[in-house]
Amino acid sequence: MSSRTDKLQHSFKPPLPVGRFEKAFPVFLEGDRGVASGIGRNITDSGMFIETREPFPLGTRVKVTFSSPQGAEMTLEGEVRYQCFINFARADATRAGMRGIGLKFVSPQLPQKGPRGSVH
């Protein structure tokens, strides 16, 4: 025997949490300082981490292009929120390091129109 209250309580479902896509994949970066390549990791709906030899400065807007082996491409825009450099030792005791940036995805900026002449 169920009551009307039981039915209401069971019909509510909270939104599912957004997970992390735990896969490494090549990406291309484009910003004011030029272009660079990297390895994208830990992508979520709000941002991602990118290993790159050429980290962009904090606050820089960067276009990130993902490409698939089939040739499809997707480009998103992000803002550099942090940089890191990680030192570590390999199994053979040699030292190594990794650089990377954390991006927060942002809405694309519309191209700025050039200045217009004054009307006389």
C-alpha positions in Angstrom: 0.0 0.0 0.0 1.5 3.3 -1.0 0.4 6.8 -0.3 0.5 9.9 -2.4 3.5 11.2 -0.4 5.5 8.1 -1.1 5.0 8.6 -4.8 6.2 12.2 -4.6 9.3 11.3 -2.7 10.4 8.6 -5.1 9.8 10.8 -8.2 12.5 13.3 -7.3 15.9 12.4 -8.7 18.9 14.7 -8.1 21.0 15.6 -11.1 23.9 13.2 -11.7 27.3 14.6 -10.8 29.6 15.5 -13.7 32.5 13.2 -13.8 36.1 13.5 -15.0 37.2 12.0 -18.4 40.4 10.2 -17.3 42.1 9.8 -20.7 45.2 11.3 -22.2 44.9 12.7 -25.7 46.8 15.1 -28.0 45.6 18.7 -28.2 46.8 21.9 -30.0 46.9 25.2 -28.2 46.6 28.7 -29.9 46.9 32.0 -28.1 48.5 35.4 -28.3 52.0 33.9 -27.9 51.6 31.5 -30.8 50.8 27.8 -31.0 51.9 24.8 -29.0 51.0 21.1 -28.6 50.2 19.2 -25.5 48.5 16.3 -23.8 45.1 16.9 -22.4 44.1 15.2 -19.2 41.3 15.2 -16.6 38.7 16.9 -18.7 35.5 18.0 -17.1 32.6 20.2 -18.2 34.3 23.2 -16.7 38.0 22.8 -17.6 41.0 20.5 -18.1 44.7 20.0 -17.4 47.2 20.2 -20.3 50.8 19.0 -20.2 52.8 21.3 -22.4 56.4 22.4 -22.9 55.2 25.9 -23.6 52.9 27.0 -20.8 50.9 30.2 -21.5 50.8 33.0 -18.9 48.1 33.2 -16.2 44.9 34.8 -17.5 45.7 34.1 -21.1 42.8 33.0 -23.3 43.7 29.9 -25.3 41.9 28.0 -28.0 42.2 24.2 -27.5 41.7 21.9 -30.5 41.0 18.3 -30.0 41.3 16.0 -33.1 40.3 12.4 -33.6 42.1 9.8 -35.7 39.1 10.0 -38.1 39.8 13.6 -38.8 37.1 15.3 -36.8 38.1 18.4 -34.8 36.5 20.4 -32.0 37.8 23.7 -30.6 37.0 25.2 -27.2 38.2 28.3 -25.6 39.7 28.5 -22.1 41.5 30.8 -19.7 44.8 29.7 -18.0 44.0 29.5 -14.3 47.2 27.9 -13.1 50.6 26.7 -14.1 52.6 23.9 -12.6 56.0 22.3 -12.8 56.4 18.9 -11.3 59.8 17.3 -10.5 60.0 13.6 -10.1 62.4 10.7 -10.2 62.1 7.8 -12.6 62.5 4.2 -11.7 66.2 4.4 -12.8 66.7 7.3 -10.4 67.1 9.9 -13.1 65.3 13.1 -12.6 62.5 14.4 -14.8 60.0 17.1 -14.9 56.6 18.0 -16.4 55.0 21.4 -17.1 51.3 22.0 -17.5 48.5 24.5 -17.3 45.0 24.3 -15.9 42.3 25.7 -18.1 38.8 26.9 -17.2 36.5 26.7 -20.2 35.0 30.1 -21.1 32.6 31.4 -23.7 34.3 32.4 -27.0 35.0 36.1 -27.4 33.5 37.7 -30.5 36.0 39.2 -32.9 36.5 42.9 -32.2 35.5 45.2 -35.1 38.0 47.7 -36.2 37.5 51.4 -35.3 35.1 53.2 -37.5 35.7 56.6 -38.9 33.8 59.5 -37.6 30.8 60.8 -39.5 31.1 64.4 -40.8 
